[in-house]
Amino acid sequence: MPPESAAWTELLPPLLAREEPWLMERVLVHAKAQGYTAYTSTLVEAWRVSVAGLSAAVAAALAGDPCRLADYPADASNPDDPVTAFAVREAALHRQRGISLAMFWGLLKYYRQAYLELLDARADVLGEGLAQARSFVAACFERMEYAFVLRWEELSEKGLHDALARENRALANEKNKYLTVFETVPHALFLLDADGALDNANALALALLGRESACGALYYGGFSPQGEDACPELLGRPLTELLPWLAPALDAPVGQVASRLPVEIVVEIDQADRHYSVVAETLRDVSGKFAGKVVLCRDVTERRATENALARSEELYRSLVEAMHQGVAVLSPEGRVDFANQTLCDLLGRPMDAVISQPLFAFLRPEDHGRFMESLAARAQGQADPYELRLRRPDGRSVVIMASPSPLVGPDGDYQGSLEVFTDVTRLRQLELQLATAKRLEAIGQLAGGVAHEINTPLQYLAGNLDFAQNGLAHVLTLLDKYETALAQAEAGPGLDAAKAAIDAFRRDNDLEMLLAELPQALAESRHGAERVAAFVRSIKRFAQTESVGRRAIDVNEAIRATVEVAKSAQEYPITMCTDLANDLPPLPCVPGDFNQLLLCLLINAAQAIEPKPDANGRIDIVSRRQGQAIAITVADTGKGIPAELQDKIFDPFFTTRDVGKGGGQGLAIALSIVQKHKGDIRFASEPGQGTTFCVTFPLE
């Protein structure tokens, strides 16, 4: 029951709007029963628009002055009256469609009957206002009948004739427009009747049927050729008879959504396979006057060939990626792993599903997180410098990888992530460490003679002085014993002169004056020699620091002094080594053993480049300075220099200008790798006959 406070005037408009589908269905039932749909539009939308417009006109009249509906003025074209305006507009539309006065009047009667049936069917909504609502709706239809009859009869017979001519021309133009659309569809298009027989086909469809005809040849049958290429003889024949291979697409039940899904069919034409994507769409006709299907055949042969080629290319790409010995990953801008090949999963020691969608830093050693995020940020700026990381495996083993990144940029230039190729360099780093150790041992071997000399010389005079001190000390003890004897005799009285004479003789015979004078100096020299040996051993120990101590801050000048001491012992002939070390150098973060190894390589190379001269010694200058956010170490020699034709090869592994067996050619190659490892720089300038200067810079950060 409706709310007591709501009048029928408030309930009627929403009822008509809500029941629009019901009204449209009832009007169609009456129209079909009397055959009106054979002359009117078969499109659902046309009927819905009429019903919606009529309901809106009734609601507008109710909101205005309902009493005006009882007036029937001579001029029924008042635009302020919504019911009259709707009637005049509908009369004009139906007259343009060739509907007669009797037909339109009859349709209006069925509209009226449907609306009144709705009110009776929904009497519970209107309650006591049902009778008033029925009277009002009936008055609306009477006003519409009055208005459209007057409007219809305003045209004279000549006017009707002219209007009909205009409307026919408009219909012809409309027909030609849609025929043009039908013919210009860039795919084969068939129109079938309810029995599946051919009703029309565009030029591409006729070509598929083996007919070479102009556009519209089937529609305008008189223009088609006769004989084998005749087109009219195709009309009325089942399409499955003309093109049997279309049967799979045409057999779908009419009206089902599945019938709209494309069906791909492969057919052999002219000894070649052609691929067609076929869609059979059921014609939706509410009146039943038009029924059948529209069949669209798209030749997708080239697209399928492209797709197959792309699929083969993708498969080849995937095979290549999976066959690579390097790990491959596609990272999102945030560093998430969007793609990984099996090699990378093997490096990580994890299954594929545990790697995809995870941030890469989750698999890195904690100390490498900062380096990875810095590299990732640089990638967004277009930088693609290789970098080294250590992967963390579940078994606790570390894997050293060299990452070679490539930024991925979209069509609009936006950064979309990066492609990363990871090379396992664990074994290489182990070999490098072994090589560096071997090179260090080689250097130690070269230093062995010098080390022996450096230690043996102070040990010789240390041993000699200690022998001297030991022998002299025995005499001193004897002398002291004689003094005690003399003192004892002196207390007794007799024999004192004889004792003093014996002491003087002993002092003369054993040169105790010289002994007492030389003994402190001998002990001082022995102490100095021992300190010199200890200092040299400390230098060796500082130089021999290995990679295992890791990266830490060092005193550059102290490292230079220690390495210079070690290098001096390797000299085959006298060479002056001079240092000019800045006092304001901050601690340098580096691997101490690497720094010492680098400097020793430069010093040994400089010493080997200096040829012995009888009139002068060679000279090597070692200078340390701060240059902005870096520390620079310069090693300059007065040697023979590097020939111009060899200067581009000196950093090549195994390249040497020394005789076979006197150099492995690894010194400068190792020096270069150490500098690159610390993100530093090494340069040199050389003039044959004048000497060579190497300058190495290490960044402080």
C-alpha positions as CSV (number, residue, x, y, z in Angstrom):
1,M,0.0,0.0,0.0
2,P,1.3,3.5,-0.8
3,P,2.1,5.9,2.1
4,E,-0.9,7.8,3.3
5,S,0.9,11.1,2.9
6,A,1.8,10.5,-0.8
7,A,-0.8,11.7,-3.4
8,W,-1.3,9.8,-6.7
9,T,0.2,12.9,-8.5
10,E,3.5,12.1,-6.7
11,L,3.4,8.4,-7.2
12,L,2.5,8.3,-10.9
13,P,5.7,9.8,-12.5
14,P,8.2,7.4,-10.8
15,L,5.8,4.4,-11.5
16,L,5.9,5.2,-15.3
17,A,9.7,5.6,-15.3
18,R,10.2,2.4,-13.3
19,E,7.9,0.3,-15.4
20,E,9.3,1.4,-18.8
21,P,10.3,-2.2,-19.9
22,W,6.9,-3.4,-19.0
23,L,5.2,-0.7,-21.0
24,M,7.5,-1.4,-24.0
25,E,6.7,-5.1,-23.9
26,R,2.9,-4.5,-23.8
27,V,2.9,-2.0,-26.6
28,L,5.0,-4.5,-28.8
29,V,2.5,-7.3,-27.9
30,H,-0.4,-5.3,-29.2
31,A,1.5,-3.9,-32.2
32,K,2.8,-7.4,-33.3
33,A,-0.7,-8.9,-32.9
34,Q,-2.1,-6.4,-35.4
35,G,0.8,-6.5,-37.8
36,Y,2.1,-2.9,-37.2
37,T,5.7,-4.0,-36.7
38,A,5.9,-4.9,-40.4
39,Y,5.8,-1.2,-41.1
40,T,7.6,0.3,-38.2
41,S,11.2,0.2,-36.8
42,T,12.5,-3.1,-35.7
43,L,15.1,-1.6,-33.4
44,V,14.4,-1.9,-29.7
45,E,15.9,1.6,-29.0
46,A,13.2,3.2,-31.2
47,W,10.4,1.7,-29.1
48,R,12.1,2.6,-25.9
49,V,12.6,6.2,-26.9
50,S,8.9,6.6,-27.7
51,V,7.8,5.1,-24.4
52,A,10.3,7.2,-22.4
53,G,9.2,10.4,-24.3
54,L,5.6,9.7,-23.7
55,S,6.0,9.0,-20.0
56,A,8.1,12.2,-19.7
57,A,5.3,14.2,-21.4
58,V,2.7,12.8,-19.1
59,A,4.8,13.7,-16.0
60,A,5.4,17.2,-17.4
61,A,1.7,17.8,-17.9
62,L,1.0,16.6,-14.4
63,A,3.5,19.0,-13.0
64,G,2.0,21.9,-15.0
65,D,-1.7,22.6,-15.4
66,P,-3.6,19.3,-15.7
67,C,-6.9,21.2,-16.2
68,R,-5.6,22.4,-19.6
69,L,-6.0,18.9,-21.0
70,A,-9.8,19.4,-21.0
71,D,-9.5,22.3,-23.4
72,Y,-9.4,21.8,-27.2
73,P,-8.4,25.0,-28.9
74,A,-8.4,25.4,-32.6
75,D,-4.6,25.7,-32.6
76,A,-3.2,22.6,-31.0
77,S,0.5,23.4,-31.6
78,N,1.1,25.2,-28.3
79,P,4.7,24.5,-27.5
80,D,4.1,25.1,-23.8
81,D,1.8,22.0,-23.6
82,P,4.2,19.0,-23.3
83,V,1.5,16.5,-24.4
84,T,0.7,18.5,-27.5
85,A,4.4,18.9,-28.3
86,F,5.1,15.2,-27.9
87,A,2.1,14.3,-30.2
88,V,3.2,16.8,-32.9
89,R,6.8,15.5,-32.8
90,E,5.8,11.8,-33.0
91,A,3.4,12.5,-35.8
92,A,6.1,14.1,-37.9
93,L,8.5,11.2,-37.2
94,H,6.0,8.5,-38.2
95,R,4.9,10.4,-41.3
96,Q,8.6,10.5,-42.4
97,R,8.7,6.7,-42.0
98,G,5.7,6.3,-44.4
99,I,3.2,5.6,-41.6
100,S,-0.4,6.5,-42.5
101,L,-2.8,8.5,-40.3
102,A,-4.8,5.3,-39.6
103,M,-1.7,3.3,-38.7
104,F,-0.4,6.0,-36.3
105,W,-3.8,6.5,-34.7
106,G,-4.0,2.8,-34.2
107,L,-0.5,2.7,-32.6
108,L,-1.5,5.5,-30.3
109,K,-4.6,3.5,-29.2
110,Y,-2.3,0.5,-28.2
111,Y,0.0,2.9,-26.3
112,R,-3.1,4.1,-24.4
113,Q,-4.2,0.6,-23.7
114,A,-0.8,-0.4,-22.4
115,Y,-0.6,2.6,-20.1
116,L,-4.1,2.0,-18.6
117,E,-3.2,-1.7,-18.2
118,L,-0.1,-0.7,-16.2
119,L,-2.2,1.4,-13.9
120,D,-4.6,-1.5,-13.3
121,A,-1.8,-3.9,-12.8
122,R,-0.1,-1.6,-10.2
123,A,-3.3,-0.5,-8.4
124,D,-1.6,-1.2,-5.0
125,V,0.9,1.5,-5.8
126,L,-1.7,4.3,-6.5
127,G,-4.2,3.1,-3.9
128,E,-7.3,5.4,-3.8
129,G,-5.9,7.6,-6.5
130,L,-6.2,4.9,-9.2
131,A,-9.4,6.3,-10.7
132,Q,-8.0,9.8,-10.8
133,A,-4.8,8.6,-12.4
134,R,-6.6,6.6,-15.1
135,S,-8.8,9.7,-15.9
136,F,-5.7,11.9,-16.2
137,V,-3.7,9.4,-18.4
138,A,-6.8,8.9,-20.6
139,A,-7.1,12.7,-20.9
140,C,-3.5,12.9,-22.0
141,F,-4.0,10.4,-24.8
142,E,-7.2,12.3,-25.9
143,R,-5.2,15.5,-26.0
144,M,-2.5,13.8,-28.1
145,E,-5.0,12.4,-30.6
146,Y,-6.6,15.8,-31.0
147,A,-3.2,17.5,-31.5
148,F,-1.6,15.1,-34.0
149,V,-4.8,14.8,-36.1
150,L,-4.9,18.6,-36.5
151,R,-1.2,18.6,-37.2
152,W,-1.5,15.8,-39.7
153,E,-4.3,17.4,-41.7
154,E,-2.5,20.8,-41.9
155,L,-0.6,19.5,-44.9
156,S,-2.4,19.7,-48.3
157,E,-2.4,16.8,-50.8
158,K,0.4,18.6,-52.7
159,G,2.2,19.2,-49.5
160,L,2.0,15.5,-48.6
161,H,3.3,14.6,-52.0
162,D,6.2,17.0,-51.7
163,A,6.9,15.8,-48.2
164,L,6.8,12.2,-49.3
165,A,9.2,13.0,-52.1
166,R,11.6,14.6,-49.7
167,E,11.3,11.7,-47.3
168,N,11.9,9.2,-50.1
169,R,15.0,11.0,-51.1
170,A,16.1,11.0,-47.5
171,L,15.4,7.3,-47.3
172,A,17.4,6.7,-50.5
173,N,20.3,8.7,-49.1
174,E,20.1,6.8,-45.9
175,K,20.0,3.5,-47.7
176,N,23.0,4.5,-49.8
177,K,24.9,5.6,-46.7
178,Y,24.5,2.3,-45.0
179,L,25.2,0.4,-48.2
180,T,28.4,2.4,-48.5
181,V,29.3,1.4,-44.9
182,F,28.5,-2.2,-45.7
183,E,30.8,-2.2,-48.7
184,T,33.6,-0.3,-47.1
185,V,34.1,-2.6,-44.2
186,P,37.7,-3.8,-44.7
187,H,36.8,-7.5,-44.3
188,A,34.5,-10.0,-46.0
189,L,30.9,-9.3,-44.7
190,F,27.9,-11.6,-45.3
191,L,24.3,-10.9,-44.5
192,L,22.2,-14.1,-44.0
193,D,18.5,-14.6,-43.7
194,A,16.8,-16.6,-41.0
195,D,17.5,-19.8,-42.9
196,G,21.2,-19.1,-43.3
197,A,20.9,-18.2,-46.9
198,L,22.9,-15.4,-48.5
199,D,21.0,-12.1,-48.6
200,N,23.9,-9.7,-49.3
201,A,27.7,-9.6,-49.4
202,N,30.3,-6.9,-49.9
203,A,32.9,-7.0,-52.6
204,L,35.5,-8.7,-50.3
205,A,33.0,-11.4,-49.4
206,L,32.2,-11.9,-53.1
207,A,35.9,-12.2,-53.8
208,L,36.0,-14.9,-51.1
209,L,33.2,-16.6,-53.1
210,G,35.3,-16.4,-56.3
211,R,33.5,-13.5,-57.8
212,E,35.4,-10.4,-58.9
213,S,32.7,-7.8,-58.8
214,A,32.3,-4.1,-58.1
215,C,30.9,-2.8,-54.8
216,G,27.2,-3.4,-54.5
217,A,27.1,-6.0,-57.3
218,L,25.0,-8.4,-55.3
219,Y,22.6,-5.7,-54.1
220,Y,22.2,-4.2,-57.6
221,G,22.0,-7.5,-59.4
222,G,21.4,-6.0,-62.8
223,F,25.0,-4.8,-63.0
224,S,26.6,-8.1,-62.3
225,P,28.1,-10.2,-65.1
226,Q,26.5,-13.4,-66.3
227,G,27.9,-16.9,-66.4
228,E,30.4,-18.2,-63.9
229,D,31.0,-14.8,-62.4
230,A,27.3,-14.1,-62.0
231,C,26.4,-12.7,-58.6
232,P,22.5,-12.9,-58.4
233,E,22.6,-16.6,-58.6
234,L,24.3,-16.6,-55.2
235,L,21.3,-15.0,-53.5
236,G,19.2,-17.4,-51.5
237,R,21.8,-20.1,-51.4
238,P,23.0,-21.3,-47.9
239,L,26.4,-19.9,-47.1
240,T,27.5,-23.2,-45.7
241,E,26.9,-24.6,-49.3
242,L,28.9,-21.8,-50.8
243,L,31.7,-21.9,-48.2
244,P,31.5,-25.2,-46.3
245,W,34.5,-24.3,-44.1
246,L,32.4,-21.5,-42.4
247,A,30.1,-24.2,-40.9
248,P,32.0,-24.2,-37.4
249,A,31.3,-20.5,-37.0
250,L,27.7,-20.7,-38.3
251,D,26.6,-23.7,-36.2
252,A,26.6,-21.8,-32.9
253,P,23.1,-21.6,-31.5
254,V,21.4,-18.3,-32.4
255,G,21.2,-15.8,-29.6
256,Q,23.9,-17.3,-27.5
257,V,26.7,-15.0,-26.3
258,A,29.2,-17.7,-27.5
259,S,28.1,-17.1,-31.1
260,R,29.8,-13.7,-30.9
261,L,33.2,-15.2,-30.0
262,P,35.6,-15.3,-33.0
263,V,36.2,-18.7,-34.5
264,E,39.6,-19.2,-36.2
265,I,39.4,-21.3,-39.3
266,V,42.3,-22.4,-41.5
267,V,41.4,-23.1,-45.1
268,E,43.6,-23.9,-48.1
269,I,43.1,-21.4,-50.9
270,D,45.3,-21.4,-54.0
271,Q,47.5,-24.1,-52.4
272,A,48.3,-21.9,-49.5
273,D,46.8,-21.9,-46.0
274,R,44.8,-18.9,-45.1
275,H,43.7,-18.0,-41.6
276,Y,40.3,-16.4,-41.0
277,S,38.8,-15.1,-37.8
278,V,35.1,-15.4,-38.2
279,V,32.4,-13.8,-36.1
280,A,28.7,-14.7,-36.7
281,E,26.5,-12.1,-34.9
282,T,22.7,-12.8,-34.6
283,L,20.5,-10.0,-35.9
284,R,18.4,-8.6,-33.0
285,D,15.0,-7.8,-34.3
286,V,12.2,-7.3,-31.8
287,S,9.4,-7.5,-34.4
288,G,10.7,-10.7,-36.0
289,K,10.6,-9.0,-39.5
290,F,14.4,-9.2,-39.9
291,A,16.1,-12.3,-38.7
292,G,19.4,-14.0,-39.6
293,K,23.1,-13.3,-39.0
294,V,25.9,-11.0,-40.0
295,V,29.1,-12.9,-40.7
296,L,32.4,-11.1,-40.6
297,C,35.5,-12.9,-42.0
298,R,38.8,-11.3,-41.2
299,D,41.9,-12.6,-43.0
300,V,44.4,-12.8,-40.2
301,T,47.0,-14.9,-42.2
302,E,49.7,-12.2,-42.1
303,R,48.9,-11.4,-38.4
304,R,49.2,-15.1,-37.5
305,A,52.5,-15.4,-39.5
306,T,53.8,-12.3,-37.5
307,E,52.5,-13.8,-34.2
308,N,54.2,-17.1,-35.0
309,A,57.4,-15.4,-35.9
310,L,57.2,-13.4,-32.7
311,A,56.5,-16.6,-30.7
312,R,59.5,-18.3,-32.3
313,S,61.6,-15.3,-31.6
314,E,60.4,-15.2,-28.0
315,E,61.0,-18.9,-27.6
316,L,64.5,-18.4,-29.1
317,Y,65.1,-15.5,-26.8
318,R,64.0,-17.5,-23.8
319,S,66.1,-20.4,-24.9
320,L,69.1,-18.1,-25.2
321,V,68.5,-16.5,-21.8
322,E,68.0,-19.8,-20.1
323,A,71.1,-21.3,-21.8
324,M,73.3,-18.4,-20.7
325,H,75.9,-19.1,-18.1
326,Q,75.2,-15.7,-16.6
327,G,72.3,-14.9,-14.4
328,V,69.7,-12.6,-16.0
329,A,67.2,-10.5,-14.2
330,V,64.7,-7.7,-15.0
331,L,64.4,-5.4,-12.0
332,S,61.6,-2.9,-11.4
333,P,62.5,0.7,-10.6
334,E,62.3,-0.2,-6.9
335,G,64.7,-3.1,-7.3
336,R,62.1,-5.9,-7.3
337,V,62.9,-9.1,-9.4
338,D,60.3,-9.2,-12.1
339,F,62.1,-11.8,-14.2
340,A,65.0,-14.2,-13.6
341,N,66.5,-17.1,-15.5
342,Q,67.4,-20.4,-14.0
343,T,71.1,-19.6,-13.8
344,L,70.4,-16.7,-11.4
345,C,68.2,-19.0,-9.3
346,D,71.1,-21.5,-9.2
347,L,73.5,-18.7,-8.2
348,L,71.1,-17.7,-5.4
349,G,70.5,-21.4,-4.4
350,R,66.8,-20.8,-4.4
351,P,63.8,-21.9,-6.5
352,M,62.2,-19.6,-9.0
353,D,59.1,-18.9,-7.0
354,A,61.3,-17.7,-4.1
355,V,63.1,-15.2,-6.3
356,I,60.4,-13.6,-8.5
357,S,58.7,-10.6,-6.9
358,Q,61.3,-10.3,-4.2
359,P,63.6,-7.3,-3.7
360,L,67.1,-8.2,-4.9
361,F,68.8,-6.7,-1.8
362,A,67.0,-9.5,0.2
363,F,69.6,-11.9,-1.4
364,L,72.7,-9.6,-0.8
365,R,75.2,-9.4,2.0
366,P,74.1,-6.6,4.4
367,E,77.3,-4.6,3.7
368,D,76.4,-4.5,-0.1
369,H,72.9,-3.1,0.4
370,G,74.0,0.5,0.2
371,R,76.1,-0.1,-2.9
372,F,73.2,-1.8,-4.7
373,M,70.7,1.0,-3.8
374,E,73.2,3.6,-5.1
375,S,73.6,1.8,-8.3
376,L,69.8,1.4,-8.7
377,A,69.4,5.2,-8.2
378,A,72.1,5.9,-10.8
379,R,70.3,3.6,-13.2
380,A,67.2,5.9,-13.1
381,Q,69.5,8.7,-14.3
382,G,70.6,6.7,-17.3
383,Q,74.0,5.5,-15.8
384,A,75.0,1.9,-16.5
385,D,78.3,1.3,-14.7
386,P,79.1,-2.3,-13.8
387,Y,79.3,-3.0,-10.1
388,E,80.2,-5.9,-7.9
389,L,78.0,-7.6,-5.2
390,R,78.1,-10.6,-3.0
391,L,75.1,-12.9,-3.0
392,R,73.9,-14.6,0.2
393,R,72.9,-18.2,-0.3
394,P,70.8,-20.2,2.2
395,D,73.8,-22.5,2.8
396,G,75.9,-19.5,4.0
397,R,78.2,-19.5,1.1
398,S,78.9,-16.1,-0.6
399,V,78.9,-15.7,-4.4
400,V,80.7,-12.7,-5.9
401,I,79.0,-11.4,-9.0
402,M,79.8,-8.7,-11.5
403,A,76.5,-6.9,-12.4
404,S,76.3,-5.4,-15.9
405,P,73.1,-3.2,-15.9
406,S,71.1,-1.7,-18.8
407,P,68.4,0.9,-18.0
408,L,64.9,0.0,-19.5
409,V,63.2,3.1,-20.9
410,G,59.6,3.2,-22.2
411,P,58.3,4.8,-25.4
412,D,57.7,8.0,-23.5
413,G,61.2,8.1,-22.1
414,D,60.1,7.0,-18.6
415,Y,62.4,4.8,-16.6
416,Q,60.8,1.3,-16.2
417,G,63.6,-0.6,-14.5
418,S,66.7,-2.3,-15.6
419,L,68.1,-5.5,-17.3
420,E,70.9,-7.0,-15.2
421,V,73.4,-9.6,-16.3
422,F,75.2,-11.2,-13.4
423,T,78.5,-13.0,-13.9
424,D,79.9,-15.3,-11.2
425,V,83.4,-14.0,-10.6
426,T,83.9,-15.8,-7.3
427,R,86.5,-18.1,-8.9
428,L,88.1,-15.1,-10.7
429,R,88.4,-13.2,-7.5
430,Q,89.9,-16.2,-5.8
431,L,92.4,-16.5,-8.7
432,E,93.1,-12.8,-8.5
433,L,93.8,-13.1,-4.8
434,Q,96.0,-16.0,-5.4
435,L,97.8,-14.1,-8.2
436,A,98.2,-11.1,-6.0
437,T,99.6,-13.3,-3.3
438,A,101.9,-15.0,-5.7
439,K,103.0,-11.6,-7.0
440,R,103.6,-10.5,-3.4
441,L,105.5,-13.7,-2.8
442,E,107.5,-13.0,-6.0
443,A,108.3,-9.6,-4.7
444,I,109.3,-11.1,-1.3
445,G,111.5,-13.5,-3.3
446,Q,113.1,-10.6,-5.1
447,L,113.6,-8.9,-1.8
448,A,115.1,-12.0,-0.1
449,G,118.7,-11.1,-1.0
450,G,118.1,-7.5,0.2
451,V,116.3,-8.7,3.3
452,A,119.2,-11.0,4.1
453,H,121.6,-8.2,3.7
454,E,119.5,-5.8,5.7
455,I,119.2,-8.3,8.6
456,N,122.7,-9.8,8.3
457,T,124.7,-6.6,8.4
458,P,123.3,-5.3,11.7
459,L,123.4,-8.9,13.1
460,Q,127.1,-9.1,12.2
461,Y,128.1,-6.1,14.1
462,L,125.6,-6.9,16.8
463,A,127.2,-10.4,17.2
464,G,130.7,-8.9,17.0
465,N,130.0,-6.3,19.6
466,L,128.3,-8.8,21.8
467,D,131.4,-11.1,21.6
468,F,133.6,-8.1,22.4
469,A,131.4,-7.2,25.3
470,Q,131.3,-10.8,26.5
471,N,135.1,-11.2,26.4
472,G,135.7,-7.8,27.8
473,L,133.2,-8.4,30.6
474,A,135.3,-11.5,31.7
475,H,138.4,-9.3,32.1
476,V,136.4,-6.7,34.0
477,L,135.2,-9.4,36.4
478,T,138.7,-10.6,36.8
479,L,139.9,-7.1,37.5
480,L,137.2,-6.7,40.1
481,D,138.2,-9.9,41.7
482,K,141.8,-8.6,41.9
483,Y,140.5,-5.4,43.5
484,E,138.8,-7.4,46.1
485,T,141.9,-9.4,46.8
486,A,144.0,-6.3,47.0
487,L,141.5,-4.7,49.4
488,A,141.6,-7.8,51.5
489,Q,145.4,-7.8,51.6
490,A,145.4,-4.1,52.4
491,E,143.4,-4.8,55.5
492,A,145.9,-7.4,56.5
493,G,148.7,-4.9,56.0
494,P,151.5,-6.7,54.1
495,G,151.5,-7.3,50.3
496,L,149.5,-4.1,49.2
497,D,152.2,-2.8,46.9
498,A,152.5,-6.2,45.2
499,A,148.7,-6.3,44.7
500,K,148.6,-2.9,43.2
501,A,151.4,-3.8,40.8
502,A,149.5,-6.9,39.7
503,I,146.4,-4.8,39.0
504,D,148.3,-2.3,36.9
505,A,149.9,-5.1,35.0
506,F,146.5,-6.7,34.3
507,R,145.0,-3.4,33.1
508,R,147.9,-2.9,30.7
509,D,147.9,-6.5,29.5
510,N,144.2,-6.5,28.7
511,D,143.8,-2.9,27.6
512,L,141.0,-2.3,30.1
513,E,141.0,1.4,29.4
514,M,140.0,0.8,25.8
515,L,137.5,-1.9,26.9
516,L,135.8,0.4,29.3
517,A,135.7,3.2,26.7
518,E,134.4,1.0,23.9
519,L,131.9,-1.2,25.8
520,P,129.1,1.4,26.0
521,Q,129.5,2.2,22.4
522,A,129.4,-1.4,21.4
523,L,126.3,-2.0,23.4
524,A,124.7,1.2,21.9
525,E,125.5,-0.1,18.4
526,S,124.1,-3.4,19.3
527,R,120.9,-1.8,20.5
528,H,120.7,0.3,17.3
529,G,121.2,-2.8,15.1
530,A,118.5,-4.7,17.0
531,E,116.1,-1.7,16.5
532,R,117.0,-1.6,12.8
533,V,116.2,-5.3,12.4
534,A,112.9,-4.8,14.4
535,A,111.9,-1.8,12.2
536,F,112.6,-3.7,9.0
537,V,110.6,-6.7,10.2
538,R,107.7,-4.3,11.1
539,S,107.9,-2.8,7.6
540,I,107.7,-6.3,6.1
541,K,104.7,-7.1,8.3
542,R,102.9,-3.9,7.3
543,F,103.7,-4.5,3.6
544,A,102.5,-8.2,3.8
545,Q,99.0,-7.3,5.0
546,T,96.6,-9.5,2.9
547,E,93.0,-9.0,1.6
548,S,91.6,-10.8,4.6
549,V,91.9,-7.7,6.8
550,G,89.2,-6.1,4.6
551,R,88.7,-2.5,3.8
552,R,89.7,0.0,6.5
553,A,91.2,3.5,6.9
554,I,95.0,3.7,6.8
555,D,97.7,6.3,7.4
556,V,98.9,6.8,3.8
557,N,102.3,8.3,4.8
558,E,103.0,5.4,7.2
559,A,102.2,2.9,4.4
560,I,104.4,4.7,2.0
561,R,107.4,4.7,4.4
562,A,107.0,1.0,5.1
563,T,106.8,0.1,1.4
564,V,109.8,2.3,0.6
565,E,111.8,0.5,3.3
566,V,110.9,-2.9,1.7
567,A,111.6,-1.6,-1.8
568,K,115.1,-0.4,-0.8
569,S,116.2,-3.9,0.1
570,A,115.3,-5.0,-3.5
571,Q,117.8,-2.6,-5.1
572,E,120.5,-4.3,-7.2
573,Y,122.6,-1.1,-7.1
574,P,122.4,2.2,-5.2
575,I,119.2,4.2,-5.9
576,T,118.2,7.3,-3.9
577,M,114.6,7.2,-2.8
578,C,113.2,10.6,-1.6
579,T,109.8,11.1,0.0
580,D,107.8,14.4,0.1
581,L,104.8,13.5,2.1
582,A,102.0,16.0,3.0
583,N,101.1,16.3,6.6
584,D,97.4,17.1,6.1
585,L,96.3,13.8,4.6
586,P,93.2,12.3,6.1
587,P,92.8,8.5,6.6
588,L,92.3,6.7,3.3
589,P,89.6,3.9,3.2
590,C,91.1,1.0,1.3
591,V,92.4,-2.5,1.5
592,P,95.9,-2.0,3.1
593,G,97.5,-5.0,1.3
594,D,96.3,-3.7,-2.0
595,F,97.7,-0.2,-1.4
596,N,101.1,-1.6,-0.4
597,Q,101.1,-4.0,-3.4
598,L,100.3,-1.2,-5.8
599,L,103.0,1.1,-4.4
600,L,105.6,-1.7,-4.4
601,C,104.8,-2.5,-8.1
602,L,105.4,1.1,-9.0
603,L,108.6,1.4,-7.0
604,I,110.1,-1.9,-8.4
605,N,109.2,-0.8,-11.9
606,A,110.8,2.5,-11.3
607,A,114.0,0.9,-9.9
608,Q,114.2,-1.6,-12.8
609,A,113.9,1.3,-15.3
610,I,117.0,3.0,-13.9
611,E,120.2,1.9,-15.4
612,P,123.4,2.0,-13.2
613,K,125.8,4.8,-14.0
614,P,129.4,5.1,-12.6
615,D,129.2,8.8,-12.0
616,A,125.7,9.1,-10.4
617,N,123.0,7.2,-8.7
618,G,119.4,7.0,-9.9
619,R,116.6,8.7,-8.1
620,I,113.0,7.9,-7.3
621,D,110.7,10.6,-5.8
622,I,107.6,9.6,-3.9
623,V,105.1,12.4,-3.2
624,S,101.7,12.4,-1.4
625,R,99.2,15.2,-1.7
626,R,95.5,15.8,-1.2
627,Q,93.5,16.7,-4.3
628,G,90.0,17.7,-3.3
629,Q,88.2,14.6,-2.2
630,A,91.0,12.3,-3.2
631,I,94.6,11.5,-2.3
632,A,97.3,11.5,-5.0
633,I,100.5,9.5,-4.8
634,T,103.2,10.3,-7.4
635,V,106.2,8.0,-8.2
636,A,108.7,9.6,-10.5
637,D,112.0,8.0,-11.6
638,T,115.0,9.2,-13.6
639,G,115.1,6.0,-15.7
640,K,115.1,5.3,-19.4
641,G,111.4,6.1,-19.9
642,I,108.8,4.1,-22.0
643,P,109.0,4.1,-25.8
644,A,106.1,5.8,-27.4
645,E,105.1,2.7,-29.3
646,L,104.8,0.7,-26.1
647,Q,103.0,3.1,-23.9
648,D,99.5,1.8,-24.8
649,K,100.5,-1.7,-23.8
650,I,102.1,-1.4,-20.4
651,F,98.9,-2.2,-18.4
652,D,98.3,-5.4,-20.5
653,P,98.6,-8.6,-18.5
654,F,101.9,-10.5,-19.2
655,F,103.4,-7.6,-21.2
656,T,107.0,-6.9,-20.2
657,T,110.1,-5.3,-21.7
658,R,112.5,-7.3,-19.6
659,D,114.3,-10.4,-20.7
660,V,112.6,-13.8,-20.4
661,G,112.6,-15.1,-16.9
662,K,113.2,-11.6,-15.4
663,G,109.6,-10.4,-15.3
664,G,106.1,-11.8,-15.5
665,G,104.4,-8.7,-16.9
666,Q,101.8,-8.7,-14.1
667,G,103.0,-5.8,-12.0
668,L,101.2,-2.9,-13.7
669,A,98.2,-5.1,-14.7
670,I,97.8,-5.8,-11.0
671,A,98.3,-2.1,-10.1
672,L,95.5,-1.2,-12.6
673,S,93.1,-3.8,-11.2
674,I,93.7,-2.5,-7.7
675,V,93.1,1.1,-8.7
676,Q,89.9,0.1,-10.5
677,K,88.7,-1.9,-7.5
678,H,89.0,1.2,-5.4
679,K,87.4,3.4,-8.1
680,G,90.5,5.4,-8.4
681,D,92.6,6.5,-11.3
682,I,96.2,5.9,-12.6
683,R,98.0,7.9,-15.2
684,F,101.6,8.2,-16.4
685,A,103.8,10.5,-18.4
686,S,107.0,9.3,-19.9
687,E,109.7,10.7,-22.0
688,P,112.3,8.3,-23.4
689,G,115.7,9.0,-21.8
690,Q,114.3,11.3,-19.2
691,G,112.2,9.1,-16.9
692,T,108.6,8.2,-16.1
693,T,106.1,9.6,-13.6
694,F,103.1,7.6,-12.4
695,C,100.2,9.4,-10.6
696,V,97.6,7.4,-8.7
697,T,94.5,8.9,-7.1
698,F,92.3,7.2,-4.5
699,P,88.9,8.7,-3.6
700,L,88.3,9.5,0.0
701,E,84.7,8.4,-0.1
